[in-house]
Amino acid sequence: MLIKDAIVLRLQQICRERNIRYNELANRSGVTPSTVYSLMSPSRRDLSVITLKKLCDGLDMTITQFFDDPPVSYTHLRAHETL
């Protein structure tokens, strides 16, 4: 699994748990809905740390908290992947 895929899984999990739609996440985070939808797309290969930080801010959590309760083990991800 790639890092980007694990991040998407985590975002989907959090949105499901909190009953947050992607448009609402975008509004809370100060990014466009198209940014959120495109990052969820399997065809998109990259994700910036700045975007992840904004999404975490919109979810009222730190990046550390985001990764502290992962649905997958991040230690098994490909190391060459960039956020």
N, C-alpha and C positions, 0 to 999 in steps of 0.2 A: 504494500500500500504506500502511496506517495504522501508526503506531508500535507499537501493541499487537500487530498481526499480525506485525510483524518480531520483536518480543520473543518471541512464542510460537514462531515458527520457530526462533529461536536456542535456546530452552529445549528444544524437541524434538530439535534437532541434538545438543546436549550430552548429553541423556539417552540418545539412541541411541548416541553414541560411547562413553559410559561404561557402557552397559547398566544404566541406572537407571530403574526404574519410577516412575510418578508418586506412588504411595503411599510409596515409599522417599524420594523427593525431599521430600515433605511431612514425613515423620518427621525427616529430616536438617535441615530448615529450620525446624522448630517451627511449622508451619502445619498446618491440617487438610487431609486429602486432598480434601475438597470444595472448598477454596480453589484447589488446584492444578487439579483437573478443571474447575472453573467458569471459571478464567482461560484454559484451553485452548479453551473453547467460542467459536465464532465469534459467538454472540449477545451475549456479554459485551463491552462496549465500553470498560471502564476497567481500569486496573491501577495500584495505588499504588506509589510509589517504596519505601515501607517493605516491601511484600510482595516486590518485586523484590530488595531488599537481603537479606531473609531467605532467598530462594531462592538468591541468589549465595553467601551464607554457607554454606548447605547443600551447595553445589557446590564449596566451598573456593576461591572466586574472588572478586575484587573486581568491582564494577560496571564499572570501567574495563576489566578483562580480559574481562568479558562482551561489551562492545561493541567491543573491539579486533579480534576475529576474526569479523566478522559474515558470515552467509551471504547477506546482501543489503546493498545500499548504503543507509545510513541518511540520506544526504543527499537522497534522493528521496522521503522521507516527508512527509506533510502536516504542516506546522508547527503547526497549531492543535490537534493531538491532545495529550492529556495522558496522563501515565503513571499 
